[in-house]
Amino acid sequence: MSSMLSSALRNLPVSSAWAAGAFTRSLSCSSPFQAAAQPKTKKTLGKTGVKNVVVVEGVRIPFLQSGTTYADLMPHDLARAALQGLLTRTSVPRDVVDYIVYGTVIQEVKTSNVAREAALGAGFSDKTPAHTVTMACISSNQAMTTGVGMIAAGQCDVVVAGGVELMSDVPIRHSRKMRKTMLTLNRAKTLGQKLSLISKIRPDYFAPELPAVAEFSTSETMGHSADRLAAAFGISRLEQDEYALRSHSLAKKAQDEGLLQDVVPFKVPGKDTVTKDNGIRPSSLEQMGKLKPAFVKPYGTVTAANSSFLTDGASAMLIMSEEKALAMGYKPKAYLRDFVYVSQDPKDQLLLGPTYATPKVLEKAGLTLSDIDVFEFHEAFAVNPGQPEGHGFGLVCTELHGQEGKGWSPSSGQVQHMGGLPVPGTPLWGHRLPPGHHCCPQAEEGGGPVRPGGCLCCRRAGSRDDRGALPPVAALGTPSLRPVPGDAISMH
């Protein structure tokens, strides 16, 4: 599930906001929803006694549909390529990096600590520690905030954080009966014992256990949850298809104009050099309307056309303490300020993590909705952001728009009412379909007994006061390492 931390910010002029490879952001910036710049009250997000943590650079290899060009590789191959791309772009000496953290969802058994294997493959010293984290779709966000915490605590000055996923080769296991028999067979000492065990094997033992992108506690996929929430909040199939088409169209435009600057080429062994994402495919509403529901049949509204594709890909981000970055001659692209993780009910509140995380991170940062210049959404389904018009953006922003009572009551853990989002008065950046699902530092929902979501509060560097003079930006959503112009609160 290559596609999450996915929100590093790049210092770009607003006129070139799509650049920096901010794929998610660039996809969704449509003129009808852009508002004229309005004066904002400047607020300082810096904290006394806490180191400023900055983004120096972020890169990713092209995101490809699973089963295509990366199919014969292993996860650490992709992560290594991202690390090497970061080293090439920044020229940072390998021995300066104090720590490497990677996030991944589905682990390859042979390289369970994929961060370590990728680091060694990319030429980092064997003395450079590295570890891997997992938190479902938000794994690479967890990797980035782990690095932020290390720097803020004074344990490190330079951390590389990233994410990787290879959906082309997910683990497929033997059945439990077969596994038990094989392990017992390995301990058998005599030929007679071995033959006795082999004679007990039955045809059903050979049925494999196929992996499922589903919640263990509910046995439901995110697609089922998306369909349920679409029905609960009245988001139609047409609205989802329109938003998905808009995403693909803007993605194609950004790709053709060379605006995805975070992408680094990757020479695949034995194959051609990959230079761009291969899942961007604008279609038409007519063609999209012919597809059958993918999850809830025959009445569901979530289809292959308005959902993200499973992806192979990897990313890497260089983060430092501000002091270290300036000492090394780097100009910070963003300041990482606050982050929040939340968990929700995996059955009825799946995919609503951003809704619950938003007020928490705003309160923590001392901000309100009116302080935010840009909202960036990352999600796997068009149903989540919905349409940025009318009464709101859809599910993720339901509470932000004060749409109380639509299936949720205060007694069910509903977040505090925050008032309406100033739509269309707020510039909205973001898109429904990320260029990949699960492989970047990004924003999205996680998995497990409860469903986590996260928020990251960021501030663009390069203003009159890099420590807190720019009006903020908010980003909500599913995977990406691309920067946003201005200050940001990234909600995943």
Buried (B, 14 or more C-beta within 10 A) or exposed (E): BBBBBBBBBBBBEEEEBBBBBBBBBBBBBBEEBBEEEEEBEBBEBBBEEEBBBBBBBBBBBBBBBBEEBBBEBBBBBBBBBBBBBBBEBBEBEBEEBBBBBBBBBBBBEEBEBBBBBBBBBBEBEEEBBBBBBBBBBBBBBBBBBBBBBBBBEEEBBBBBBBBBBBBBBBEEEBBEBBEEBEEEBEEBEEEEEBEEBEEEBEEEBEEEEEEEBBBEBBEBBBBBBBBBBBBBBEBBBEBBBBBBBBBBBBBBBBBEEEBBBBBBEBEBEEEEEBEBBBBBEBBEEEEBEEBEBBBBEEEBBBBBBBBBBBBBBBBBBBBBBBEBBBEBEBEBBBBBBBBBBBBBBBEBBBBBBBBBBBBBBBBBBEBBBBBBBBBBBBBBBBBBBBBBEEBBBBBBBBBBBBBEEEBBEEEEEBBEBBEBBEBBEBBBBBBBBBBBBBBBBBBBBBBBEBBBBBBBBBBBBEBEEBBBBBBBBBBBBBBBBBBBBBBBBBBB
